[in-house]
Amino acid sequence: MKTLNDLKFHFVKKSGNKKTGIMPVTYNSRLTCPSDCIFKKENSGGCYAETGYHTRLNWDKVTAGTRGGSFKELLENIKALKPGTIWRACVAGDIPANINGEISRTYIKGLTAANKGLKGYSYTHRKLNLGENISLLKTANKQGLTINISTETETAADNVIKNKLPAVMVVKSTETRNSWTTKGGNKVLICLAQTAGKSCIDCKLCQDRPSPKLIIAFKAHGNQAKKIDKILDDLN
């Protein structure tokens, strides 16, 4: 497993991504992605970061080491942001971890400290039941760095909330509901970018939940939608 010193991290001060809106974002090398992520191209496929043309090209360069910088440089760029800035970590890539899937304590603590006074948020496919993962993720969230746990089923999303962490979930492209309640009693709300045309910088729900029992859901979309629909069918 590569160490943080072996990986590249790319900081973009003003992203032109229509979904996020104009905000700072970061990219982590592909080497940070969990080997068991169901959407990884080596597995079932469907990763959104692989399908977006400009996102994928940028990610290719970060992974190849021709773009981006060190973890120390990433932290310095984040710390230099204006207080109160909302920013998105890991537009592509995930939280670095060791070969067993145990999250890097150095990465989480460093990013959380750099985010002080800011409004950072991100997503992870890392498993919760490994090492200190739950504890590290809880600490980051409590200290203002919102890390949403990505899931593919309502049962998994409900379990995330039982562990007092924010949950997001991918649903089929054919989903017609905009909101509903899970068996665990948690409310699911389809991403407002998909239902109301809002950008992330306008919505902010993934960064600041009005309720810990709210699950944000993303409908499969783009040229991988049918593949993702099939993956979700096989899970249920």
C-alpha positions in Angstrom: 0.0 0.0 0.0 1.3 3.4 -0.9 2.0 5.9 1.9 0.7 9.5 1.9 4.1 10.6 0.7 3.8 8.4 -2.4 0.4 9.8 -3.4 -0.6 12.9 -5.3 -3.4 15.3 -4.2 -4.7 18.0 -6.6 -6.3 21.2 -5.2 -8.5 23.3 -7.5 -9.3 26.7 -6.1 -12.3 27.3 -8.4 -14.0 24.3 -9.9 -16.0 24.9 -13.1 -18.1 21.8 -12.4 -21.8 22.6 -13.0 -22.9 20.2 -10.3 -20.8 21.5 -7.5 -20.9 25.1 -8.6 -17.8 27.4 -8.3 -16.0 26.2 -5.2 -12.7 24.7 -4.2 -12.4 21.0 -4.8 -9.7 18.3 -4.4 -8.7 15.1 -6.3 -7.0 12.1 -4.7 -5.1 9.6 -6.7 -7.0 6.5 -7.9 -4.7 4.5 -5.5 -6.9 5.8 -2.7 -10.0 4.0 -3.9 -11.1 0.9 -1.9 -10.4 -2.3 -3.8 -13.9 -3.6 -2.9 -15.9 -0.5 -4.1 -18.7 -2.0 -6.2 -18.4 0.8 -8.7 -14.7 0.5 -9.3 -14.0 -0.2 -13.0 -12.1 -3.4 -12.0 -15.2 -4.6 -10.3 -18.8 -4.0 -11.6 -18.0 -0.5 -12.9 -20.2 2.6 -13.0 -17.9 5.1 -11.1 -19.1 8.6 -12.0 -15.5 9.9 -11.8 -14.5 7.6 -14.6 -17.3 8.7 -16.9 -17.0 12.5 -16.7 -14.6 13.4 -19.5 -12.8 16.3 -17.9 -12.9 14.7 -14.4 -11.4 11.5 -15.7 -8.7 13.2 -17.6 -7.7 15.3 -14.6 -7.8 12.2 -12.4 -5.6 10.3 -14.9 -2.9 13.0 -14.5 -3.2 13.1 -10.7 -2.9 9.2 -10.6 0.1 9.3 -13.0 1.8 11.9 -10.8 2.0 14.5 -13.5 -0.5 16.8 -11.7 -1.1 17.7 -8.1 1.2 17.9 -5.2 2.0 16.4 -1.8 -0.3 15.9 1.1 1.4 18.8 3.0 0.8 21.1 0.0 -2.8 20.1 -0.1 -3.3 21.0 3.6 -1.6 24.4 3.0 -3.9 25.2 0.2 -7.0 24.3 2.3 -5.8 26.3 5.3 -5.3 29.4 3.0 -9.0 29.5 2.1 -11.2 32.3 3.4 -13.0 31.5 6.7 -16.5 30.1 6.1 -15.6 28.7 2.6 -17.5 25.7 1.5 -15.3 23.2 -0.4 -15.5 19.6 -1.6 -12.8 17.0 -0.9 -12.3 14.0 -3.2 -14.3 14.9 -6.3 -12.4 11.8 -7.5 -10.6 9.3 -5.2 -11.3 8.4 -1.6 -9.8 8.5 1.9 -6.4 6.8 1.9 -6.2 3.6 3.9 -3.8 0.7 4.5 -4.1 -2.6 2.7 -6.7 -3.8 5.2 -9.0 -0.8 4.5 -8.2 1.0 7.8 -8.4 4.7 7.2 -5.2 6.8 7.5 -5.3 8.6 10.8 -2.8 11.1 9.5 -4.9 12.0 6.5 -8.2 12.4 8.5 -6.7 14.4 11.3 -4.7 16.6 9.0 -7.7 17.3 6.7 -9.9 18.0 9.8 -7.5 20.4 11.3 -7.0 22.2 8.0 -10.7 22.6 7.7 -11.0 24.5 10.9 -13.2 27.6 10.3 -14.2 26.2 6.9 -17.1 24.1 5.6 -15.6 21.0 4.0 -17.4 17.9 2.9 -16.7 14.7 1.2 -17.9 11.1 0.6 -16.3 7.7 1.3 -16.9 4.1 0.3 -14.6 2.9 3.1 -16.1 0.2 5.3 -17.1 1.2 8.8 -16.3 -2.1 10.6 -12.5 -1.9 10.2 -9.9 -0.6 12.7 -10.6 2.9 13.9 -12.7 3.9 10.9 -15.9 4.7 12.7 -14.1 6.6 15.5 -12.0 8.6 13.0 -15.1 9.4 10.8 -17.1 10.5 13.8 -14.4 12.8 15.1 -14.0 14.4 11.7 -17.8 15.0 11.4 -18.0 16.3 15.0 -15.2 18.8 14.3 -16.8 20.2 11.2 -15.5 18.1 8.3 -18.6 16.4 6.9 -17.7 12.9 5.5 -20.8 11.2 4.1 -20.8 7.4 4.0 -21.8 6.2 0.5 -24.2 3.3 0.4 -26.2 1.3 -2.2 -29.2 0.0 -0.1 -31.6 1.5 2.4 -30.5 -1.1 5.0 -26.9 0.0 4.6 -27.9 3.7 4.9 -30.0 3.0 8.0 -27.0 1.2 9.5 -24.8 4.3 8.9 -27.2 6.5 10.7 -27.3 3.9 13.6 -23.6 4.6 13.9 -24.3 8.3 14.1 -22.8 9.2 10.8 -24.3 11.0 7.7 -25.5 8.7 4.9 -25.9 9.1 1.2 -27.2 6.5 -1.2 -27.3 5.7 -4.9 -30.7 4.7 -6.3 -31.9 3.5 -9.7 -32.3 5.9 -12.6 -36.0 4.9 -12.8 -36.8 6.1 -9.2 -39.9 8.3 -9.4 -40.1 9.4 -5.8 -38.4 12.6 -4.6 -38.6 11.6 -1.0 -39.7 8.7 1.2 -39.0 7.0 4.5 -36.9 3.9 5.1 -37.9 0.9 7.2 -35.5 2.3 9.8 -37.5 5.5 10.0 -35.1 7.7 8.2 -36.1 10.2 5.5 -34.6 9.8 2.0 -34.4 12.9 -0.2 -33.3 12.9 -3.8 -30.4 15.3 -4.5 -31.8 18.7 -5.3 -29.4 19.0 -8.3 -31.6 16.3 -9.8 -35.0 17.5 -8.7 -34.6 21.3 -8.5 -31.6 22.1 -10.6 -29.6 23.4 -7.7 -25.8 23.2 -7.5 -24.0 21.9 -4.4 -22.9 25.4 -3.4 -26.6 26.4 -3.4 -28.0 23.3 -1.7 -25.3 22.5 1.0 -27.3 19.6 2.4 -24.4 17.2 2.0 -22.3 19.6 4.1 -24.8 20.6 6.7 -27.7 18.2 7.5 -30.9 19.8 9.0 -31.4 16.4 10.6 -29.0 13.4 11.3 -31.8 11.1 10.1 -31.8 12.6 6.5 -30.3 10.4 3.8 -29.4 12.1 0.5 -30.0 9.9 -2.5 -28.5 10.2 -6.0 -30.3 8.8 -9.0 -28.0 6.9 -11.4 -27.5 9.1 -14.4 -25.3 9.5 -17.5 -24.0 6.8 -19.8 -23.5 4.3 -16.9 -27.1 4.6 -15.6 -28.2 1.2 -16.9 -25.1 -0.5 -15.6 -25.7 1.0 -12.1 -29.4 0.0 -12.3 -28.3 -3.6 -12.9 -25.8 -3.5 -10.0 -28.5 -2.2 -7.7 -31.0 -4.8 -8.9 -28.5 -7.6 -8.0 -28.1 -6.2 -4.5 -31.8 -6.3 -3.7 
